Amino acid sequence: MKILVANIGSTSLKWRLFDFANGGERLLHKGGFERVADYPKAIEDCLAQLRDAGALAGESDLAAVGFKTVIAKGVTGCVFLDERVLAAMEAYNGIAPAHNPPYVTGIRLFRERLPRVPLVGLFETAFYQFAPEAMMRYAVPPSWHEIGVRRWGFHGASHKYIAERSAELLGRPDVAERVRRLYVERGRTPVNDPPLRVISCHLGGSSSVSGIRNGIAIGNSLGMSPQSGLPHNNRVGDLDAEAIPYAVRTLGITLEEAQRQLSKEAGLKGLSGVSNDIRDILEAARQGNANAQLALDVFVASARHWIGAYLFEMGGADAIVFTAGIGENQSEIRAAICAGLQGLGIELDAALNEATRRTEAFISSAASRIKLMVIPTNEELVVARETKRLLETTKN
Ligand code: AMP
């Protein structure tokens, strides 16, 4: 069974083709285009590349195309992308303006080009559908809540991957199996005692932290929109609700300009004044740039804030996992996040930490009560696996 996972940006198309033949999971092809002006042509060129590489015989060789969709009104989980679901995505364009419109357009183009191939979406909110209500509500009037002003949580595919893989590496196949079947069994797969508590830190261009108890997320630092939580590469992260009206009035800018600045000129880029890439910021900080150091310090403080929140909420943790571009590669950031926490049973092994890049590893010291781990995430594989499961469960 071959499943294509298409990652749609407003001007980019990236893809991975997986083959699940004979019970395996094989990546057959990956590629992408940036600065796409003609999307139908990009889809055509993607299919041509897959054929030329011998990865795909033709359209009929494709069991489905899976998409890492972000958010829809009244829809989550892993679902077929019919017109009802696309309309539900459009209804929340205002919550994810950078993501939903290009996805809906791209999905319609895929449907025109591949009318006989099922199109499937795994929503980034799916992993949080079983989180306790108290962790997901904002204290807003009911009318606000009804239009979707609540915590949704994002990066669901990534945190689900970490939930499953960390459970395997921690010797808890029961929890891993629950994560695998989460959207089919709705969290009802039994697990054994003691509970497994994992804090997953997805630190990259966009960052979030999730608390995961027995394979089920209890929350995520991303709230109503992907604009919240930790500071991101050039997006602000958490901000007081009064800040925007105050800045609009005081700076004499429009609401749209305020939104643009908070999504393009803020975050690590805005704080550092150097770059939105943490490698450049680290280099500038090493050379004595105080604003670059401040950006790093704010990022680390925010990560610790959210890790602390889930540690407290779960009454402790068995493991803290680092993943994504920064989490997998930047030992200095991991060290800063874990600094001075021996009293909480959190202690890195400095040599293991420094040696670990983009590979699975335990990086805690022997004395650390809480295991510290690096696990490279694989969001596309999660989309492909869930797409496969949806095809199989609807067939039966
Ligand atoms: P992501 O969104 O997961 O691709 O992460 C992007 C961020 O991770 C960038 O801002 C980089 O600062 C950082 N990053 C990605 N790759 C590396 C690497 N090989 N070494 C150090 N940092 C990296």
Residues whose N, C-alpha, C, O or C-beta is under 5 A from the ligand:
A	BS01	AMP	L203 G204 G205 S206 N276 D277 I278 R279 A324 G325 I326 N329
